[in-house]
Amino acid sequence: MLTNLQQQPADALLALIKLHNADPRADKIDLGVGVYRTGEGDTPVFRSIKAAEAKLVAEQDSKAYLGPEGDMGFVEALMPYVFGKDSPDMGGRIEGMQTPGGTGSLRLALAMVKRAGYQRIIVGTPSWPNHAQICADLDLGVVEFNHALPSGHPDMDAVRAAITGAQEGDAILLHGCCHNPTGIDYTNEQWDEIAQRIADAKILPILDLAYQGLGMGMEEDAYGLRRVLVAMPEALICYSCDKNFGLYRDRVGALYAMVSDPADLAKVMSNGHNLARANWSQPPDHGGAAVRLILEDEALTAQWLAELDEMRDRMRQVRAKLAASGTAGAVDLTPMGGQNGLFSIVPLSKDQVLEMREKHGIYMAGSGRINVAGLTMGNIDKFIAAVADVTA
């Protein structure tokens, strides 16, 4: 029977990694893999994580099961950063659980809305490819709207039309900050409008906050999420620590549910636990425990936030350099200065992306998406010149 399975296409990004690794050119540039890199091209373990892991090794006295909810100390320690220090549980209306990374959180959230009777997810495109892939696997319909304009600004007319056209049984999936893959975020004023329109349409928001702290700052990057929550009776929040704690391979995430009546929380979370048990039983402990130790220790928290500042400042310097270069061939790079996070899209055709790779040793996704953290002060001029060359 296994022979009835159909061959699936290889993951394009994994194939790109292999091509880059096999390239013998010393000046090749990897702009495909979605991890942070230092100015030297490294993806180091945070110093604060190293300190927390040392403490964990010294003090942890058991590897016994925690249950499908995971490390609740980790889940609760994150809440003031996600929801605000004054009322992190929104008056007893929010509860969470640990998940295997942001992907696990999204999988759980979408499975919960499917079980609750939702039928369609409204998603701005382009979006992170796994959004649509998870929806397809769960047999949830996807309603697309255009996320951004060629000018590098959000397409507010498109999001307005998508919300206005929503039907009963629809939910909307929104990136909280540092939009993947465009880097184009809503302004605070636009978030204010979106929050009110979602509330008026009475649709469920699913907020994907995978890059908090990598855009403008921890508080600034939470504005949109918090504004939506104030306007809504219910919401699901998908969170990832993989990027802002550098815990990519440890898979550290959380799912939070907000309900209108605190009495409903136990029922909602019981479904989360039930679905988690059927999918992965319980999440891996080590990375979540390390985050908990950081957030419980004032000195480690300060060290972590300082490291996050270093990351954000470096990416802003790269973006400023790209913007200052102006037009490279037929491509205007100035909008990248106002974008946020790891990613931006360079408007190149597939043939031009291939030429970037074959002629210049610059590896990027076929869509033109680049990881700006792959650029350094040592290779950015080469990148700008290559864009000018292939679009001349």
Buried (B, 14 or more C-beta within 10 A) or exposed (E): EEEEEEEEEEEEBEEBBEBBEEBEEEEBBBBBBBBBBEBEBEEEEBEBBEBBBEBBEEEEEEEEEBBBBBBBBBBBBBBBBBBBEEBBBBEEBBBBBBBBBBBBBBBBBBBBBBEBEBBBBBBBBBBBBBBBEBBEEBEBEBBBBBBBBEEBBBBBEBBBEBBEEBEEBBBBBBBBBBBBBBBBBBEEEBBBBBBBBBBEBEBBBBBBBBBBBBBBBBEBBBBBBBBBBEBBEBBBBBBBBBBBBBBBEBBBBBBBBBBEEBEEBEEBBEBBBBBBEEBBEBBBBBBBBBBBBBBBBEEBBEBBBEBBEEBBEBBBBBBEBBBEBEEBBEBBBBBBBEBBBBBBBBEBEEEBBEBBBEEBBBBBBBBBBBBBBBBBEEBBEBBBEBBBBBBE
